[in-house]
């Protein structure tokens, strides 16, 4: 039996003491991972990962297989007794933000069951939540097309089933938004919502990874972010921090006082839905070949920029042609649903955050009415 001692761990952690704030930009861009052909057999770890994470185990748990990777962590399928869990291994003993926000409960949020510290690692014990949404949507494989290296993108059986039964797509979208609403209602911003941070099982989505999250009372610098799913007002603060640092001590303070914060996650939600509709991850700056209606199409990620220049990503956000994206990719929806989806995404992706509704308001949108 796993004892829930998460909040106690956070409250007693030495890292919870206030530290002197520094006026420098400290955000980190999360790497996007293209398929690799050079993986090793030992759990599929690279040599670099073997050196970082070793073969260390948490006492009382057996690692069964590698489930995924984060910026500074590996996630394992593990067992303890007759119970299977997800075990997140962070290769450095540290206070975990997952512990800090574990009080947020929802059927659409993966629950934290405990946190353990060892000499070289922090281990976060979580319930299992299924496959990442990115893997539910499509698979990617490098190949040559017309003499050029491209990434072949194949729609999964699950996604094709959603096309045939659109109510399943609508239910999935509603579940993601409901999880966001539960987070934001606690005055918390997740700040790194993307397909890799949403697990899906039996069409039920669950949000994971609160490593970059913050509350309205937190005045710190931004953590790790994925800019292709980030709202323009946050990208603006990152890109122009030299200017804003004359007025604000930290980036979160600037964001909170200038714009408020929960609507950041609403933008990210809209960007995730674009992934589903467009068929190509927003970050893919290389050519992606996807089959649509039996014909190959070459596409790029909607917010993809080589070098991940934040100012250029903002420009792409401003130039987004939502109506065209929906008309070209949503013929499996009725015209009424297409129009409703356009209105929903138009609100989510409003460039001006003051024009962007909160998640709880969007849950009442006509698009989710299946009558």
Protein Blocks (a to p, Z undefined) as FASTA:
>chain_A
ZZdfklmmmmmpmklpccddddddfbdcdddddddfbdcfeloiafklmmmnomadcehi
acfbdfbdcfkbccddddehjbccdddddfbdcddfklmmmmpgcfkbccdfbdcddfkb
ccdddddebjafklmmpccddddeehiacddddddfklmmmmmmmmlmmmmmmmmmmmmm
mmmmnopafklacfklccceehiacdehjllgccfkbccddddddfklccfklmmmmmmm
mmmmmmpmbfklmmmmmnojmlmmmmmmmmmmmmmmnopafklmbdcdddeehiacdddd
fkbcehiiaklmmmmmmmpcfklmmmmmmmmbcfklmmmmmmmmmmmmomblmlpccfkl
mmmpmklpcZZ
